[in-house]
C-alpha cells in the first residue's frame, strides 16, 4: 500500500468516527430534551397533587405528630416503671 492511500484511509476513518460521535451526541441531546419535558410535566403534576391533596392534610398531620410527641415523652417513665415491675417479679 502506498503512503498516500494510508493517509487517505486514516483521514476517512477520522471523519467516520467524528460523524458517528456527532450522531450519537445529537441522539443523546434529543433524548435528554424529551426527558426534560417529561420531568417538567411530572413536576407540575406533583405540584398540583401537593396543592390539592397534601397541603390540606397539614393540620391533621401536625395534630397526629403532637400526639406522638406526647406518647414519646411518656416512654422513659413507662420504661422505668416496667423495669421496676420486672425486678419485683424476679424477686418473687
Secondary structure, DSSP 8 states (H G I E B T S, - for coil): --HHHHHHHHHHHHHHHHHHHHHHHHHHHHHHHHHHHHHHHHHHHHHHHIIIIIGGGHHHHHHHHHHHHHHHHHHHHHHHHHHHHHHHHHH-
